[in-house]
Amino acid sequence: MTRTSQPARRAPNLLLIVIAAVALIAVAGGVIWAVLAGRDTASGADRTVDAAGVPVERADGVPAETELGITELKVQNLENVQAYYENAIGLAVIDQQPDAVTLGLGDVPLMRLEQSAEPLPEVGDAGLYHTAILFADEASLAQAVLQTAQLAPGSYQGSADHLVSQAFYFGDPEGNGVELYVDRPREDWQWNNGQVEMGSEPLDPNAFIEEHLGDDAAGTAVIGHIHLKVGNLDDARAFYADTLGFDVVSEAEGALFYSAGGYHHHLATNVWQSAGAGPRSTEVGLGSLTVALPSEADVDNVAARVAAAGIDHEVVERGIVVEDPWGNKIRLVARAQ
């Protein structure tokens, strides 16, 4: 086990057994993207960057203050999936309805689960790869990883130090990927002409928990990014970068990573399992992801680009709803002031 220079806090033995048992077979979700994302191939030569190499906000892009909001999942078995996110991940019920539930931490809603009678998606379908929950500090993440590993040990899929972040990967009872992560300080991120360096260094879950469990924990989190499965990357780039207005800040073998405001990524698309996939055949999985823009004027700007691209969209309160070429639904809304 990796040791830190300071005395380690010993996590319960159960965690050591759980992580050791599954780490040898962790080949899904997060591990795959972590390895590939280290192979950066983009030059970024056609974008405007600042002195540190970070992309500068552009007139035809989303504002630097853009964030992600609540993620909606359509599920077959609401009771089972709710129990996973509530008991294992540690989210709290904010609103409970007969066929839906909103979960979050504190007063911040993170996920909405809705019952659906449609079938589960196939592995090769377009749709959700993972929802990434960003914790405020390492201690909060350590608590969440420990709780999930203890209460749902079979859901653990792997871990990685991405240089910009430290991440742990799980899968819910219906196969929706879940990333629990914490960012490293922004001043430690390395940028090169609009491209951020994201690696795939080993991350020992037991050592991370031993180091950080017991530190002061804010116990808060937000949706940090959403990773999607798509049919091809050219169409994904045209939709997410050219039309919606995100910057492509990293390219990997079979994946693109998109950002606003110099974040390492708010969105990602890959074809690792879904190359050639057509439109989604079921609503189960990702119901919608939410992009929160600073103002209604910013929403109007995106709506104008969507209309100019010939893409249909629905107008909703303080925003619009649009689908990517595979039927993944994106809700773009103005943040409440």
KEKE-3310 file (N, C-alpha, C; in steps of 0.2 Angstrom, whole numbers, plus 5000, padded with zeros to 4 digits):
npx = (5004:5002:5011:5009:5019:5015:5008:4997:4979:4970:4959:4943:4945:4936:4935:4948:4948:4937:4941:4953:4949:4942:4949:4958:4951:4946:4940:4932:4922:4928:4942:4946:4944:4953:4966:4966:4964:4976:4983:4986:4982:4979:4982:4977:4979:4971:4964:4960:4971:4975:4989:4993:4990:4977:4960:4952:4937:4925:4916:4906:4904:4900:4897:4911:4907:4898:4890:4887:4871:4857:4856:4846:4840:4832:4824:4821:4819:4814:4815:4826:4837:4836:4839:4852:4859:4855:4858:4871:4879:4876:4868:4854:4837:4828:4816:4801:4792:4778:4782:4795:4810:4820:4837:4851:4864:4865:4856:4857:4852:4856:4853:4839:4828:4818:4804:4802:4795:4801:4814:4830:4845:4857:4874:4882:4874:4871:4872:4872:4888:4895:4890:4897:4901:4907:4916:4918:4930:4944:4942:4928:4926:4933:4925:4913:4918:4922:4910:4902:4910:4909:4895:4890:4900:4901:4899:4910:4922:4935:4949:4958:4972:4970:4979:4973:4963:4957:4950:4936:4927:4911:4897:4879:4864:4858:4867:4872:4885:4895:4905:4915:4923:4937:4944:4961:4971:4968:4979:4988:4986:4991:4992:4993:4993:4979:4975:4972:4982:4978:4981:4984:4987:4991:4980:4978:4965:4964:4975:4971:4960:4964:4973:4965:4952:4943:4948:4943:4928:4918:4906:4899:4894:4894:4887:4900:4905:4898:4899:4897:4891:4893:4890:4899:4913:4915:4902:4899:4908:4904:4891:4892:4904:4904:4891:4884:4894:4905:4922:4934:4945:4953:4959:4957:4961:4947:4939:4933:4935:4926:4924:4920:4926:4939:4939:4944:4935:4918:4910:4911:4913:4913:4918:4921:4913:4903:4904:4898:4885:4867:4853:4846:4837:4829:4822:4827:4841:4851:4841:4841:4853:4859:4864:4869:4868:4874:4864:4848:4850:4861:4856:4848:4857:4863:4852:4850:4861:4858:4846:4851:4859:4850:4843:4831:4822:4816:4807:4808:4804:4814:4824:4830:4827:4837:4841:4855:4864:4861:4850:4852:4847:4849:4847:4847:4848:4845:4853:4845:4843)
npy = (4994:5011:5024:5039:5054:5058:5052:5039:5038:5025:5016:5007:4989:4982:4990:4989:4976:4975:4984:4979:4967:4970:4979:4972:4968:4979:4986:4994:5008:5022:5018:5015:5027:5035:5030:5032:5046:5052:5052:5065:5073:5085:5101:5113:5125:5134:5143:5156:5160:5163:5170:5159:5149:5145:5143:5158:5166:5166:5175:5167:5157:5148:5156:5160:5158:5147:5132:5116:5108:5099:5082:5071:5055:5041:5027:5010:5003:5011:5011:5003:5009:5022:5018:5015:5027:5035:5027:5021:5030:5041:5052:5064:5064:5076:5079:5069:5060:5049:5043:5048:5055:5068:5070:5075:5085:5093:5108:5107:5101:5086:5075:5068:5056:5046:5036:5023:5014:5009:4998:4993:5001:4995:4990:4995:5006:5023:5036:5039:5039:5042:5050:5063:5067:5081:5084:5095:5094:5084:5076:5075:5068:5056:5051:5048:5039:5028:5025:5021:5010:5001:4999:4996:4986:4979:4988:4995:5001:5006:5018:5033:5045:5060:5070:5083:5080:5069:5053:5042:5027:5020:5010:5011:5002:4999:5001:5013:5024:5031:5044:5049:5062:5074:5090:5095:5109:5123:5131:5121:5114:5110:5119:5119:5129:5130:5117:5105:5096:5080:5066:5049:5042:5030:5028:5024:5018:5015:5021:5034:5036:5033:5044:5055:5053:5059:5072:5089:5091:5098:5092:5094:5095:5096:5094:5090:5086:5078:5063:5056:5043:5042:5041:5045:5056:5067:5073:5075:5085:5095:5098:5100:5109:5118:5122:5122:5129:5126:5124:5113:5105:5095:5080:5063:5046:5042:5050:5066:5081:5094:5111:5126:5142:5138:5127:5110:5100:5101:5093:5077:5067:5050:5036:5023:5012:5014:5016:5021:5021:5024:5034:5035:5021:5019:5028:5026:5027:5041:5054:5068:5081:5096:5112:5126:5143:5160:5170:5174:5180:5174:5161:5164:5167:5155:5148:5154:5150:5136:5136:5142:5131:5123:5114:5107:5114:5115:5127:5132:5136:5149:5144:5132:5116:5104:5091:5081:5073:5060:5059:5062:5072:5089:5102:5118:5132:5148:5153:5155:5171)
npz = (5000:4996:5005:5014:5018:5031:5046:5043:5042:5048:5038:5040:5041:5032:5021:5015:5011:5002:4992:4987:4982:4971:4963:4955:4944:4938:4924:4918:4913:4921:4921:4908:4901:4908:4904:4890:4889:4892:4880:4872:4857:4851:4843:4845:4839:4832:4841:4852:4866:4883:4892:4900:4892:4892:4885:4879:4882:4869:4857:4850:4859:4874:4890:4902:4915:4914:4921:4926:4930:4938:4935:4926:4927:4918:4924:4927:4938:4951:4965:4968:4962:4968:4981:4980:4976:4987:4999:4997:4989:4996:4995:4998:5000:4992:4986:4985:4975:4969:4957:4955:4961:4969:4972:4982:4990:5005:5001:4988:4973:4964:4957:4948:4948:4938:4935:4922:4909:4899:4890:4896:4890:4877:4879:4868:4864:4861:4873:4891:4898:4910:4925:4934:4950:4959:4972:4987:4994:4998:5010:5010:4999:5002:5012:5005:4995:5004:5010:4999:4994:5005:5006:4994:4987:4975:4965:4962:4951:4947:4948:4946:4945:4937:4935:4934:4943:4955:4954:4957:4952:4949:4946:4944:4949:4937:4927:4924:4924:4937:4943:4956:4962:4965:4963:4958:4964:4953:4949:4948:4936:4920:4905:4887:4874:4873:4876:4889:4901:4905:4914:4918:4930:4943:4956:4973:4981:4995:5001:4998:5006:5018:5020:5020:5026:5040:5040:5040:5033:5020:5015:5004:4987:4968:4952:4942:4929:4914:4905:4889:4878:4861:4843:4833:4832:4825:4822:4835:4839:4830:4836:4850:4852:4840:4838:4851:4858:4867:4872:4864:4874:4876:4867:4863:4860:4852:4859:4865:4874:4882:4887:4897:4901:4905:4913:4916:4910:4906:4899:4890:4876:4869:4859:4862:4866:4858:4844:4828:4832:4831:4833:4850:4856:4867:4881:4894:4905:4903:4906:4905:4904:4912:4908:4915:4912:4913:4911:4904:4892:4887:4885:4875:4865:4863:4858:4846:4839:4838:4831:4819:4815:4810:4819:4829:4843:4860:4869:4885:4902:4906:4898:4885:4877:4869:4858:4855:4841:4843:4852:4865:4878:4881:4893:4893:4903:4911:4925:4941:4948)
capx = (5000:5006:5010:5011:5024:5013:5005:4991:4973:4968:4952:4941:4948:4932:4937:4954:4946:4933:4945:4958:4946:4939:4954:4962:4947:4942:4942:4926:4921:4933:4949:4947:4945:4959:4971:4966:4964:4983:4986:4983:4984:4976:4986:4973:4982:4966:4960:4964:4972:4979:4997:4994:4988:4970:4956:4949:4930:4924:4910:4902:4905:4896:4901:4916:4903:4894:4891:4882:4865:4855:4856:4840:4840:4826:4826:4816:4817:4815:4816:4833:4841:4836:4842:4859:4861:4854:4862:4878:4883:4876:4864:4848:4830:4825:4809:4799:4785:4777:4786:4801:4814:4826:4842:4856:4868:4862:4850:4859:4849:4861:4850:4832:4827:4811:4802:4801:4793:4805:4819:4837:4849:4862:4881:4884:4870:4873:4869:4876:4894:4895:4889:4903:4900:4913:4916:4922:4937:4947:4939:4921:4926:4935:4919:4909:4921:4922:4903:4900:4914:4906:4888:4889:4906:4901:4898:4917:4925:4942:4951:4964:4974:4970:4983:4969:4958:4957:4943:4934:4922:4906:4891:4873:4861:4855:4873:4874:4892:4895:4912:4916:4930:4939:4949:4967:4970:4968:4986:4993:4984:4995:4989:4997:4989:4972:4974:4974:4985:4975:4985:4981:4992:4988:4977:4977:4959:4965:4979:4968:4955:4968:4976:4960:4947:4944:4950:4937:4924:4912:4901:4895:4896:4890:4889:4906:4905:4895:4903:4892:4893:4890:4891:4905:4916:4914:4896:4899:4911:4900:4886:4894:4908:4903:4884:4882:4899:4910:4929:4937:4951:4958:4957:4961:4959:4940:4936:4933:4933:4924:4925:4919:4929:4945:4938:4947:4930:4911:4907:4915:4910:4917:4915:4924:4909:4897:4906:4893:4878:4862:4849:4845:4831:4826:4823:4830:4847:4851:4835:4843:4858:4857:4869:4867:4871:4873:4858:4843:4853:4866:4852:4846:4863:4864:4846:4851:4866:4855:4842:4855:4861:4844:4842:4825:4823:4809:4807:4805:4805:4821:4829:4828:4829:4839:4844:4861:4862:4859:4844:4854:4844:4852:4843:4851:4844:4848:4853:4841:4847)
capy = (5000:5018:5027:5046:5056:5059:5046:5038:5037:5018:5015:5001:4984:4980:4994:4986:4969:4977:4987:4974:4961:4972:4983:4968:4966:4985:4987:4997:5015:5027:5016:5015:5034:5038:5028:5035:5053:5054:5053:5071:5074:5091:5106:5119:5131:5139:5146:5162:5158:5168:5169:5153:5144:5143:5146:5164:5166:5169:5178:5162:5152:5149:5161:5157:5156:5141:5127:5110:5108:5093:5076:5067:5048:5037:5021:5004:5001:5017:5009:5000:5015:5027:5016:5015:5034:5037:5024:5020:5036:5046:5058:5064:5065:5083:5079:5063:5059:5042:5040:5052:5058:5072:5069:5080:5086:5100:5111:5107:5095:5084:5070:5067:5049:5045:5029:5022:5007:5007:4994:4996:5002:4990:4993:4999:5012:5030:5038:5041:5035:5043:5057:5065:5071:5084:5085:5101:5093:5077:5073:5073:5062:5050:5048:5045:5033:5023:5023:5017:5004:4997:4997:4993:4984:4976:4993:4999:5000:5008:5024:5036:5052:5063:5076:5089:5078:5062:5051:5035:5025:5016:5009:5010:4995:4999:5001:5020:5026:5036:5046:5053:5065:5080:5093:5097:5116:5125:5133:5115:5112:5112:5120:5121:5132:5128:5110:5104:5090:5075:5060:5042:5040:5026:5031:5019:5020:5014:5026:5041:5036:5033:5050:5061:5052:5062:5079:5093:5089:5102:5088:5097:5093:5098:5090:5093:5085:5073:5060:5053:5039:5045:5037:5048:5062:5073:5075:5077:5091:5100:5099:5103:5114:5123:5124:5125:5134:5124:5123:5107:5106:5089:5075:5057:5041:5040:5054:5073:5084:5101:5115:5133:5146:5135:5121:5104:5098:5100:5088:5073:5062:5045:5031:5017:5006:5015:5019:5020:5020:5028:5037:5030:5017:5019:5034:5023:5030:5048:5058:5075:5085:5103:5117:5132:5149:5165:5174:5172:5182:5169:5156:5166:5166:5147:5146:5157:5146:5130:5137:5143:5125:5119:5109:5109:5115:5117:5133:5130:5142:5152:5140:5128:5109:5102:5085:5080:5069:5053:5059:5064:5078:5094:5107:5124:5136:5153:5152:5160:5176)
capz = (5000:4996:5012:5014:5023:5037:5049:5039:5046:5045:5036:5042:5037:5027:5014:5012:5008:4996:4986:4985:4979:4965:4959:4950:4939:4936:4917:4915:4914:4922:4920:4901:4899:4911:4900:4884:4889:4892:4874:4869:4850:4847:4843:4848:4836:4829:4846:4856:4873:4887:4893:4903:4887:4893:4880:4881:4881:4863:4855:4848:4864:4880:4895:4906:4921:4913:4925:4925:4935:4939:4930:4926:4924:4918:4927:4927:4945:4955:4972:4968:4960:4973:4987:4978:4977:4994:5004:4995:4987:5002:4993:5003:4997:4993:4985:4984:4972:4968:4951:4954:4967:4968:4977:4982:4996:5007:4997:4981:4969:4960:4952:4948:4945:4936:4933:4915:4908:4893:4891:4897:4884:4876:4880:4862:4862:4863:4880:4897:4900:4918:4929:4938:4956:4961:4980:4988:4997:4998:5015:5008:4994:5005:5016:5000:4993:5009:5011:4993:4994:5010:5006:4987:4985:4968:4960:4961:4944:4946:4951:4943:4946:4931:4936:4936:4947:4958:4953:4958:4947:4951:4942:4948:4948:4930:4923:4923:4927:4942:4945:4962:4961:4968:4958:4961:4963:4946:4948:4946:4930:4915:4899:4881:4868:4873:4878:4896:4902:4909:4914:4920:4935:4948:4962:4977:4985:5002:5003:4998:5011:5025:5021:5020:5031:5047:5039:5040:5027:5019:5014:4998:4980:4963:4946:4939:4922:4911:4900:4885:4873:4855:4837:4830:4836:4820:4823:4842:4839:4827:4840:4857:4851:4835:4839:4858:4860:4871:4869:4865:4877:4875:4862:4865:4855:4853:4864:4865:4881:4881:4893:4897:4906:4907:4917:4913:4906:4908:4895:4886:4872:4867:4854:4864:4866:4854:4837:4823:4835:4829:4838:4856:4856:4874:4886:4900:4906:4903:4904:4902:4908:4913:4907:4918:4909:4918:4910:4898:4885:4885:4882:4868:4860:4861:4854:4839:4835:4837:4825:4813:4812:4808:4824:4833:4851:4864:4873:4892:4907:4907:4894:4880:4878:4863:4858:4851:4835:4846:4856:4872:4879:4885:4895:4894:4907:4914:4933:4945:4951)
cpx = (5004:5005:5012:5016:5022:5009:4998:4985:4971:4961:4950:4944:4943:4933:4943:4952:4942:4937:4950:4955:4944:4944:4957:4957:4943:4945:4937:4927:4927:4940:4950:4948:4951:4965:4972:4967:4971:4986:4983:4986:4982:4981:4983:4976:4977:4962:4964:4964:4975:4986:4998:4992:4981:4965:4953:4942:4929:4917:4904:4902:4900:4901:4906:4912:4898:4896:4886:4877:4863:4855:4850:4841:4833:4828:4820:4814:4819:4818:4824:4838:4842:4840:4850:4862:4860:4858:4869:4882:4882:4872:4857:4842:4829:4818:4807:4792:4784:4781:4793:4804:4819:4831:4848:4860:4867:4856:4852:4857:4854:4858:4843:4831:4819:4809:4800:4799:4797:4811:4826:4841:4854:4869:4883:4880:4873:4869:4874:4882:4895:4893:4894:4901:4906:4912:4920:4929:4938:4943:4932:4921:4928:4929:4914:4911:4920:4915:4901:4903:4911:4899:4886:4896:4907:4901:4905:4920:4932:4943:4957:4965:4975:4974:4979:4964:4960:4950:4942:4928:4918:4901:4885:4870:4859:4861:4875:4880:4891:4903:4911:4923:4931:4944:4955:4967:4972:4975:4990:4991:4989:4992:4994:4993:4982:4970:4976:4977:4981:4978:4981:4985:4988:4986:4975:4971:4960:4969:4976:4963:4959:4971:4971:4954:4948:4946:4943:4934:4918:4906:4896:4898:4891:4891:4894:4906:4900:4898:4897:4895:4889:4892:4897:4907:4915:4908:4895:4902:4907:4894:4888:4899:4906:4896:4883:4888:4904:4917:4931:4944:4956:4955:4961:4958:4952:4936:4937:4931:4932:4923:4922:4923:4936:4945:4941:4942:4923:4908:4912:4911:4915:4914:4918:4920:4903:4898:4901:4886:4874:4859:4847:4838:4827:4827:4827:4838:4847:4844:4836:4849:4857:4864:4866:4871:4870:4866:4854:4846:4858:4862:4850:4851:4864:4858:4847:4856:4862:4850:4845:4858:4856:4842:4835:4826:4816:4811:4804:4806:4812:4826:4826:4830:4831:4842:4850:4859:4860:4853:4846:4851:4848:4848:4848:4847:4848:4847:4848:4845:4846)
cpy = (5006:5021:5035:5048:5057:5053:5045:5036:5030:5018:5008:4995:4981:4984:4991:4980:4971:4979:4983:4969:4964:4976:4978:4967:4973:4987:4991:5005:5020:5024:5017:5023:5037:5036:5032:5043:5056:5055:5059:5072:5081:5097:5112:5126:5136:5143:5151:5159:5164:5167:5162:5147:5142:5147:5153:5164:5169:5171:5173:5156:5153:5153:5157:5154:5150:5136:5121:5110:5100:5088:5072:5060:5045:5030:5016:5003:5007:5016:5007:5006:5020:5025:5016:5022:5037:5034:5023:5026:5042:5052:5058:5066:5073:5084:5072:5063:5051:5039:5044:5054:5062:5071:5074:5080:5093:5102:5111:5101:5093:5079:5069:5060:5049:5038:5029:5015:5005:5002:4997:4996:4996:4994:4997:5005:5018:5032:5040:5036:5036:5050:5058:5070:5074:5086:5091:5100:5086:5073:5071:5068:5056:5047:5045:5039:5027:5020:5018:5010:4999:4994:4994:4991:4982:4982:4997:4996:5002:5015:5027:5043:5055:5069:5082:5087:5071:5059:5043:5033:5020:5015:5008:5004:4994:5001:5009:5022:5032:5038:5050:5056:5072:5083:5095:5105:5118:5128:5127:5112:5114:5113:5122:5123:5129:5121:5109:5097:5086:5068:5054:5039:5035:5030:5025:5021:5020:5019:5033:5041:5037:5040:5056:5060:5055:5069:5083:5092:5094:5098:5090:5095:5096:5093:5093:5092:5079:5070:5056:5048:5041:5040:5039:5054:5068:5077:5078:5084:5097:5102:5103:5108:5119:5126:5127:5130:5132:5123:5116:5108:5100:5084:5069:5052:5039:5044:5062:5076:5091:5105:5122:5136:5143:5130:5115:5100:5098:5094:5083:5068:5057:5040:5024:5011:5007:5018:5016:5019:5025:5031:5032:5027:5017:5026:5032:5025:5037:5051:5065:5077:5092:5107:5123:5138:5155:5169:5172:5175:5177:5163:5158:5166:5159:5145:5148:5152:5139:5131:5138:5136:5120:5113:5112:5110:5117:5122:5131:5136:5143:5148:5137:5121:5107:5095:5084:5075:5062:5053:5060:5071:5083:5100:5113:5130:5142:5152:5157:5165:5177)
cpz = (5000:5003:5010:5019:5030:5040:5045:5044:5044:5044:5039:5038:5031:5020:5011:5008:5001:4990:4983:4981:4972:4960:4954:4944:4936:4929:4914:4916:4915:4920:4912:4899:4901:4906:4894:4884:4890:4886:4870:4862:4847:4848:4846:4845:4833:4834:4849:4863:4876:4888:4896:4898:4888:4888:4883:4878:4874:4862:4854:4853:4870:4885:4899:4913:4920:4918:4923:4931:4936:4933:4931:4923:4924:4920:4927:4934:4950:4962:4973:4967:4965:4979:4986:4979:4984:4999:5003:4993:4992:5000:4997:4998:4998:4991:4982:4981:4971:4962:4950:4961:4965:4974:4977:4989:4998:5003:4990:4977:4964:4955:4953:4944:4944:4933:4926:4914:4901:4895:4893:4890:4883:4877:4874:4860:4864:4869:4885:4898:4908:4920:4934:4944:4959:4968:4981:4991:4997:5004:5014:5003:4997:5009:5011:4997:4998:5010:5005:4993:4999:5009:4999:4984:4977:4963:4959:4955:4943:4949:4946:4945:4939:4930:4938:4941:4950:4958:4955:4955:4950:4946:4946:4946:4941:4925:4921:4927:4932:4944:4951:4962:4965:4963:4962:4960:4956:4944:4946:4940:4925:4908:4893:4875:4868:4875:4885:4897:4907:4908:4916:4925:4940:4954:4967:4982:4992:5005:5003:5004:5018:5026:5023:5025:5038:5046:5039:5033:5026:5018:5008:4992:4975:4957:4942:4931:4920:4905:4896:4880:4866:4849:4833:4833:4831:4822:4830:4842:4836:4832:4846:4856:4846:4836:4846:4860:4865:4868:4869:4868:4878:4870:4864:4859:4856:4857:4863:4872:4880:4887:4892:4902:4909:4912:4913:4908:4909:4905:4892:4882:4869:4863:4856:4864:4860:4847:4832:4826:4832:4834:4844:4854:4862:4877:4892:4900:4907:4901:4901:4907:4907:4912:4910:4916:4914:4917:4904:4892:4883:4882:4876:4863:4858:4856:4847:4835:4834:4831:4819:4810:4810:4813:4828:4840:4854:4868:4880:4896:4908:4903:4888:4881:4870:4863:4853:4846:4837:4850:4863:4873:4883:4886:4896:4897:4910:4922:4936:4948:4958)
residu = (MET:THR:ARG:THR:SER:GLN:PRO:ALA:ARG:ARG:ALA:PRO:ASN:LEU:LEU:LEU:ILE:VAL:ILE:ALA:ALA:VAL:ALA:LEU:ILE:ALA:VAL:ALA:GLY:GLY:VAL:ILE:TRP:ALA:VAL:LEU:ALA:GLY:ARG:ASP:THR:ALA:SER:GLY:ALA:ASP:ARG:THR:VAL:ASP:ALA:ALA:GLY:VAL:PRO:VAL:GLU:ARG:ALA:ASP:GLY:VAL:PRO:ALA:GLU:THR:GLU:LEU:GLY:ILE:THR:GLU:LEU:LYS:VAL:GLN:ASN:LEU:GLU:ASN:VAL:GLN:ALA:TYR:TYR:GLU:ASN:ALA:ILE:GLY:LEU:ALA:VAL:ILE:ASP:GLN:GLN:PRO:ASP:ALA:VAL:THR:LEU:GLY:LEU:GLY:ASP:VAL:PRO:LEU:MET:ARG:LEU:GLU:GLN:SER:ALA:GLU:PRO:LEU:PRO:GLU:VAL:GLY:ASP:ALA:GLY:LEU:TYR:HIS:THR:ALA:ILE:LEU:PHE:ALA:ASP:GLU:ALA:SER:LEU:ALA:GLN:ALA:VAL:LEU:GLN:THR:ALA:GLN:LEU:ALA:PRO:GLY:SER:TYR:GLN:GLY:SER:ALA:ASP:HIS:LEU:VAL:SER:GLN:ALA:PHE:TYR:PHE:GLY:ASP:PRO:GLU:GLY:ASN:GLY:VAL:GLU:LEU:TYR:VAL:ASP:ARG:PRO:ARG:GLU:ASP:TRP:GLN:TRP:ASN:ASN:GLY:GLN:VAL:GLU:MET:GLY:SER:GLU:PRO:LEU:ASP:PRO:ASN:ALA:PHE:ILE:GLU:GLU:HIS:LEU:GLY:ASP:ASP:ALA:ALA:GLY:THR:ALA:VAL:ILE:GLY:HIS:ILE:HIS:LEU:LYS:VAL:GLY:ASN:LEU:ASP:ASP:ALA:ARG:ALA:PHE:TYR:ALA:ASP:THR:LEU:GLY:PHE:ASP:VAL:VAL:SER:GLU:ALA:GLU:GLY:ALA:LEU:PHE:TYR:SER:ALA:GLY:GLY:TYR:HIS:HIS:HIS:LEU:ALA:THR:ASN:VAL:TRP:GLN:SER:ALA:GLY:ALA:GLY:PRO:ARG:SER:THR:GLU:VAL:GLY:LEU:GLY:SER:LEU:THR:VAL:ALA:LEU:PRO:SER:GLU:ALA:ASP:VAL:ASP:ASN:VAL:ALA:ALA:ARG:VAL:ALA:ALA:ALA:GLY:ILE:ASP:HIS:GLU:VAL:VAL:GLU:ARG:GLY:ILE:VAL:VAL:GLU:ASP:PRO:TRP:GLY:ASN:LYS:ILE:ARG:LEU:VAL:ALA:ARG:ALA:GLN)
# end
